Amino acid sequence: MKLIKNLTLGVFLLTLSSNVFAQDGGGSSFGIKGGLNYATVSKGDFDEGPDPRTSFHFGFMGEVPLVPKVLSLQPELLYSRQGFENTIKPIFGNSYKVTYKIDYINVPVLAKLKLGNVFAIEAGPQFGMKVSEKVESDNNVSDQNDVNSFDTAIAGGISLNFSGGAFIFGRFTQSLNEVVKDTGSKNMVIQAGIGFKM
C-alpha cells in the first residue's frame, strides 16, 4: 500500500509539472519506461567480490524543455529492484551464498542534452528510498547486516528517441553512500530499457 501511494504521488507531481509547462508552450512531455537491472555493489569490506542480481525497473518520466531542441530537464519516478549476491566463507564449515534483495523508489533528476533529433546524453543526481529489504541464504544462516534507508547516486546514460514518442535507453548509476552499513559497499546498477512519451 505504501508503494502504491508513493507511485501515485509521483505520477501526480510529474503530470502537474508537465501540464504547467505545456500551458506555457514549453512542449513538455510525460511518459512511461521500464527495463532490466544488472545490479551489484562495490566490494567494500566483503571478502569476496559481490555478484550481480538481475531484475527490473519501471516507472514514469517527464521532460521539460530548458533550451528548445537542445537541453531539457528529465525527472523520473522509478520502482527499481536491486541488490547483490555474496559468498560467505567461514573459517569452519562450508561456504554459502547470501542474496540481498533491495527494492527502491528512485527519483533521478537528469539534464538531457540532445545531439540531433535522435541521440541524447542524460546525467544528474538520483535520490532513492528503500521500500523493501530481504536477505536470503542457501543454508538458512541469517545475515544481520542492515541496509541504509536512503541512497544518493549519480546517474548517466544515453537514449535514442524516435518519432512518435518511443525511445530506448541505457544508463549507469553509482551510489555516493554505502548500501550495507559498516561495509563501505556502494550500489552500482546498469539499466537498459524502452519507453514511450507523449
Secondary structure, 3 states (H helix, E strand, C coil): CHHHHHHHHHHHHHHHHHHHHHHCCCCCEEEEEEEEEEEEECCCCCCCCCEEEEEEEEEEEEEEEEECCCEEEEEEEEEEEEEEEEEECCCCCCCEEEEEEEEEEEEEEEEEEEECCCEEEEEEEEEEEEEEEEEEECCCCCCCCCECCEEEEEEEEEEEECCCCEEEEEEEEEECCCCECCCCCCEEEEEEEEEEEC
